[in-house]
Amino acid sequence: MLIGDISRRNGRRFPAKTAVVFEGKELSWQGLDARANRLGSSLLSRGLAPGDRVAICARNTGEWPEITFGLAKAGLVLVPINARLSGDEAAYIAQDSGCRAVIAHTDQAELVTSGLGELEVTLEIGGDQFGTGYERAIESGRDVDPTAATHTPDDIHFLLYTSGTTGRPKGVVCDHRAMIAQVYDTCLITEAVHDDVMLATTPFFTAGGMIRTLSWLFLGQTMIIHPRFDPDALLDAIDRQHVTMTTFIPTMLQRTLRLLENGHRADVGSLRRISYGSSPVPPGLAQEAMDLLGCDLQQRYGLTEAGGQVTILTPADHRAIVAGAESRRTSCGRETPQAEIRVVDDDGNDLPAGEVGEVVIRADSMARGYWNNPAATAAAFRPEGLWSGDLGRLDEEGYLHIVGRKTDMIISGGFNIYPAELERVLGAHPQVELVAVIGEPDPEWGETPVAVVVPKQAADTAGLESALRDLSRSQLAGYKQPRHYRFRAEMPLGPAGKILKRELRTGSATQA
């Protein structure tokens, strides 16, 4: 099965059923599939060929599903670009992946012109300031499925860039076969049904957003798309449009519950499940959510390289935690039906329950590797499975507990922030001797990045901090900006000269 078959088959089976709702406009399954056909054929008529990469730079908009299916039908490779990146960051992704075209929302005019302006084909959603109007391209296409007979499940569906230890992003290669495997697994563990009404408020340009587009529409469900998270709009949508499932990060859940506590009136009886990631929900918050929203919760853990989620902390697990199952409070659940998870030592030997090691994953949804990066691929994608870089332990019942990250990744507001990327930018300043970026707990975002800097002699730290803030703003997305800068005379170093971030975190916690 190919990704484009999802819209084609649902267009045949449920032609009049609503597939997508965005800002009051409804699109039927037949209409969605027709627009996907027209987009795919239009792009091919503009000189693109199967295998070419197309950058997508847009916040949440109703066009995301048809773009996903239309590119898949045409054999084109989707390259999502975080709409919050800087022009320099976007340009690197476009150049590394070899993109020939971009589809971008008119809101992203500055990002497109500063980072993606040299591509051969540019379509603009909502305007025509910097490219051909998207609707014009749709109208010029043909409502004939452009899927070629030569397309196979081994064709690449999308490249999603995620930063690594070098500080430059790496493109994760996900093919049709792997994504369909993830769709099956996700539908199974979420107990999805055809009549589900799914509410999308988190970004489409993430791994979760890409998978959600497929799994939330696979059975012919209806997807309601909100341009951004707004708790008032979310509760109103659940009430008026009978939403059955949505995805949160814990901060979103807290803000929604505060509204209900403060008297916001909404009938949320249709809501059956909330899926969340990023960080565990405290038992008290879980109980409050189940009481006020009257629905189940599920937590998931996964990686882009694994094709998405590979564990599930089920609604039954959440109820057990609320009832006092302390051992599950720090867990992200047990492996999904299609995943196998091991915790190993540095030599790949299985560790007994309770011992901490690296999490290794085997799943049909696993990515192929990293785009044009054989060394990184060989390091992570080994015969025994995907070496995740995450440290964890399995308990006696098979629940996975993540205890740290070899990569020192920071998760802030549901976004992954990789210290090496920030260190590369800040370390380029001529007055910086050494820099290390660590994560600190944050009551709203879960974690926030903090830059620890050893300046060169005679540096004015106040002036340097101001310069570093300007530098990071010019080269990094807003959510990656260090919240605090701390200056030291020296760094704690190990025998090999490596900065001991563990000691920096300990010192930071002591200062707090």
N, C-alpha and C positions, 0 to 999 in steps of 0.2 A: 504493500500500500504506500502511496505517496501523499505528501501533505496536501496537495491540491485536490486530492480525492475527497477530503473532508467537506469542502464547500460544494463540490460537484454532486456528491451523493446526497447531501442534505438538501440541495436545491431540487433534486429529483423527488425525494421522499416527502419533504415538507415545504413545497414551493411558497405557500402563502403565510407560513408561520414567521413571526418576527425573529430575526437573527440578532440584529444590533439596534440599540437605541442610544442616541447621542444628542443632547441639547434639544430634546423634544421631537427629533426626527427618527422615524422608524424605517428600517430596511429589512425586507423579507429575505428568506433564504434564497429564493430565486433571484432577487435583486442583488444580493451579495455575490452570488456566484457569477452573475452576468458582469458586474463591475470588475471582479477579479479577472475574468476572461479579457475584458476590454483593456485593463491596465497591462496585463501580460503581453497581449498582442501589440499594444501601442509601443511598449518599450522595445520589443523585438523589431518593430518597423523603424525605430530610430537608430538602428545599427548595433544594438546590444545582441549578444549571443549567449546561449546556455553556458553556464559556468562563470559569466561575468559577475562582479560584485557590485551591489547597489547599496549605498549608505542611506539609512533612514534616520532623519533627525527631526523628531517631533515629540512634543509632550502628548499626553493622552488625548486622542482625537478619534472620531468615528471611522476614520480611514484605515486604522491599524489592521483590522482583520482582513479587509480586502487586499491590502498591500501584502500581507503575509501569504495569503493564498495565491494572489496574482503572480508574485515573483516565483513562488514554488511551481506553479503551472508552467511558467516560461523557462524554468530551469535556471533562473537567476539566483544568486546567493545574497541573502539579506544580511547587511552589516549594521546592526543597531548602534547608534551613537547617542550617548547620554546627552540630553539637551542642556545639561548644566556644565558641560565641559568648556574649557577655554578654546579659542581658535587654534592654538598650538597643539593642544591635545587631540582635537578632532582631526587636524591635518595629519598628524602622525598616524592615526588609525586608517585614514583614507589612503595614505601613501603606502603603508605597510601591507594593507590588504589588496592594493591595486584596484581600488574602486574606479569605475568608469562613469558612474551616475550617482545622483543624490535625489532623494525625495524628502523635502523638508517643509515644515509648517512656516507660514509667513512670520510667525513670532520669532523664528530662529534666523532672521535675516542677517543679523550681525555675526552670528556663528558661521553661517554659510559663507558670507563674503570674506571673513577673516581666515577661515580654515579650509573651506571646501569649494572655493570659487573657481578652481581650475578643471573641474570635472566636465566630461563631454556632454552629459545630459543632465539637466536640472529641472525638476518638477516642483512647483510650489503649491502647497495646500493653502487655500484661503486667500490667494492674491497672485500677483504677477510682477512683484518688484524686482526679483532677482532670477526668475526662471519662467518657464512655460507654465501657465495655469494648469493645475492638476485636473480640474474638470474638463478643460479643453483636451487634455491627453486622453481622458476616459472616453470622451465623445468621438475621438478619432480612432479608437480601437474597435476591434470586431468582437461581437459576442459569440466567439467560437473558441472552444477550449484549446489553448496553445500548447498543451502538453505533448511533447514529442514521443514517438514510440521508443526512442532510445533512452528516455529517462528511466532511471532505476532507483530503488531504495537506498543505494550506496552513494547517490549524488549528494553533494553538500547542500544543506538547507540554510544554515546561517553560520556566520562567524561572530562570536561575541568576545569582545576584548576585556580582559581582566588583568590587572597589574600583577607583576611578579617581583621576585627579590632583586631584579636588576633595576627596578624603578620604571621601566618602560612596559606598557601593556603588551600582553600576549593574546593572540587570537585563538580562541577555542573553536575547533572545527566540529560542528554537529551535523550529522547527516539525517536524511529522512527516516531511515530504519530506526535509528536510536530515538528520535523524537516520537515516533509512533509507539515504540516500546514504553517511553515515559508516559505517553497519553493513556495507554491501557492501564498502567500501574496507578496513575493518579485518579482515573475514573473509578477504579476498583476500591482504593482505600478511602476515597471521599464519598463513596456510595452514590455517585452521580446518577441522575435520571434525566430523561428527555425533557421533563417539565420544569427542570431547574431554571431559575432566573438568577443570573450571576451578576454581581455588582463589582465593577473594576474601578478602583480609585488609586491603586499604587501604579508606578510607571510601567509602561509597556516595553521600554528599551532595556530592561534588566532580564536576566535569565528567567526569573519567576514570571515576568510579563510575557516573555516569548512562549513559555510552556503553558501559561494560563490561556493564551489566545487559542491554542490547540485543544487543550483538555476541557475548557469551559464551553467549547462549541462542538466537540466531537460527536456528541449524541443528539445534535440538533437543538441544543439549549438556546436560551435567549441571554445575550450579554448587554447589560446597561453600562455605559462608559461615562465616567465623570472626569472632567479635565484635571481635577486635583482633589485631594482629600478635604472635605468640608463636612464636619459632623452634622450640622443642621441639614444640609442637602442629603447626606447619607440616610439619616433617620426618616426624612420625608420620602425618599425613594423606597425604602423598605416598606413604609406605610402604603404609599400610593401604587407602587408597582409590584408589590408582593415578592420582594427579593427573598431568595432562599439561602444564598451563600455569598460570602464576601471574604476578602483577605485583608488582614491588618498587620501592623507592627504594634507592639504593646503600647506605644505612645498614643496611637490612634484609638486604641481600645479605651485608654484612660480618658481621653478627651470626649469620647462618645458617652461614656458612663457619667461623666460630670454633667453633661447636658440633661440626661434623664433625671439625675438627682436634683437638678435645679428646676425641674418642673416641665421640661420639654415634653409635649404630648405627642406620642406616635404609637400606632399599632404595629408592633414588631412580631406579631404572632406567626408570620410566614417564615421568618428566619430560622433555619434549622442548624446551620453550622457556620462558625468563623474559623478560618485557617490563619495561622500566624507563624512568623519566623523571627529572625533577628536575635531574640533573647527570650528566656523563659518568662511566663506570666506568673507572678507570685500567687500562692494559693488563695489569699484574700481577694485579689483582683479577679481570679478565676471564679470564685464563688459569687462575687458581686455581678460579674458578667452573666453567669448562668441564671441568677435571680432576676436581674433587670431586663436582660434581653431574651431570657427563656430559651436559649439555644445551646448547642454543644460547641466545644472548643477542640481544636486539634493543632498540634505543633509539628513542624517538620524541620528536618536538617538535610542539606544537600549542597552540592557544588555545581557550578557551571560545567566543570570537567566531567562530572558524573551524569550530566544530562538533566539535572534537577534533583528533586528530593529522593532520598534513599532511606530515610527513617520516618516513622509516624508515631507521635504520642497521641493516642486515640482519645475520643470523647470519654470512653470508659476509664482510661488512665487518668484523665482530669478529674473525673468524679471520685476516683480512688484517692487522688492527692488531697482533694478537699476533705475527704473522709479520714485522712491521716496517714496515707501511704508515703511516709517521709522519704523513702529510698528513691522515689520517682521524681521528686521535686527538682533535682538538678539534671534530669534526663531529657533528651530530645527524642526518646522513644526507641522502638525496636525496628529492625530492618523491614522494608516493604517486601511484598511477595517476590518482586523481581530483582532484589538486591541482596548481596552477601557482604557482610561487614566483618572485618577482622581487626584486631589490635595487635601490633607486632613490635618487636624490637628492631634495632638498626639493621640486623641481618635478615629480617623477614620472618623470624620465628614467632609463632603465636604465643601471646602472653596469657597467663591464667586470669580468671575473673578478678577484677579489682586492681590489677596492675596497669599503670599508664604507659602507653606507647603510641605509635603513629597509627592513625586510622587508614586502613586499606580497603578499597571498595571494588567489587565486581558487580556489574549490572549490564543488561542489554542496552540500556540507555546511555552508556558511557560514550564520551566524545572520542574522536579518532586520535586527537593529539593537538599540538599547537601549530598554527599556520606558519610555514616556512621557518620552523624552529626545531630542528631534529634533536639538538642537545637537550632542550627543555622537555621535549616529548619523551625522550629516552629516560630522563630522570623521574618523570611522574607516571608515565604509562608503561608499566613493566609487565612481564608475563603473569605475575601473581595478582595484578590488578592495578587500580589507580592509587598511588601513594598521595594522600590528600594534603599532607603538610599539617594537618590538625592532630593535636594530641588528645587522647581520650582513654576511657576505660570502659569495659563491658562488665556489668554486674552479673550475678548468678542467674538472673532471669533473662539475660540477653539485652537489657536496656543499655543504650549507649550514653555515656556522660562525657561531653567535651570539656576538657579542662584547660586548654590553651591552644595556641597556634604557633607552629614553628615559623610561620611567615610573619608573625607579629601583626597580623591583620587587625584593624580597628573597625568595628561595626557601629556606625553612627546614624541613627534614624533609618535603619534598614539598608544603608549604603555601605559597601565595602571600601575601606580606605587603607591603602598599603603604605606603611611608613617609608619604605625605600623610595617611593615616588616623590614624596614630600622632601625627603633628605637630599635627593638629587637636585631639586630646584633650589632649596635653601643653601645647600653646600656650595653652590656655584657663586655665591656672593663673595667678593674678594676679602671681606672682613671676617669671614667665618672660618675658624680653624677646624672644628668638629661640630657635627650636629647629629642628634638622634631624636626620632619622633616616637613617642609612646602614647598609649591610650589611657585615659583616666575615666573613672565612672562619672556619668552625667545623669541627673535625675530625669531629664526630659528625653535625651537622645540615646541613652544606654551607655555610650562612650563618646569621648571627644578627644581629638588629637592635641597633644602638647609638644612643643618643640623645645628641646634642651640643647643649648648652644654654648660652645666654648669659643669666645671671640678671639681674634688675633690681638696682640698687644696694643694698648693705647686706644682701643675701640670705645666709642661712646655708646653704652648699651641702650640708652633711650633712643638715640638716633638710629642705631642698628636695628632695633626692634621695628621702628617705623619703616625702615627700608625693606626689611624682610617681609613685613605685611604687604607692602606695595608689590614686592616681587612675587609673592605667592598669589596675590589677587590677579596679577597679569598672566600667570601661567597655569593656575590651578582652578578647578571648579570651586564654587563657594562653599560647598559642604566639606571640602577637604582642608579649608583654612585652619591652621592651628588656633585654638581658642586662647591658649596662653603661651608665652615665651619665658623660659627660665634660663638664666645665664650662670655658668659655672666656670671656675678657674681650670678645672680638669675633669675628664671623664673617668669613671671606673672601668679599667681595662683588664681583660683576661690575659693568660700567658701568651696567647698568639696575637695580642693587640686588639682583639675584638671588644667593642663596647658592651659592657654587661648591662643590658637593658633591665634585667631583673632588679638590679640594685637601684637603678633610676626610678623604677616604679615604687620600690619600697620606700625610697627617700621621699618621693612625691606624696605617698600615702601618709608618711609621718608628718610632713609639712601641713597636709590638709587637716 
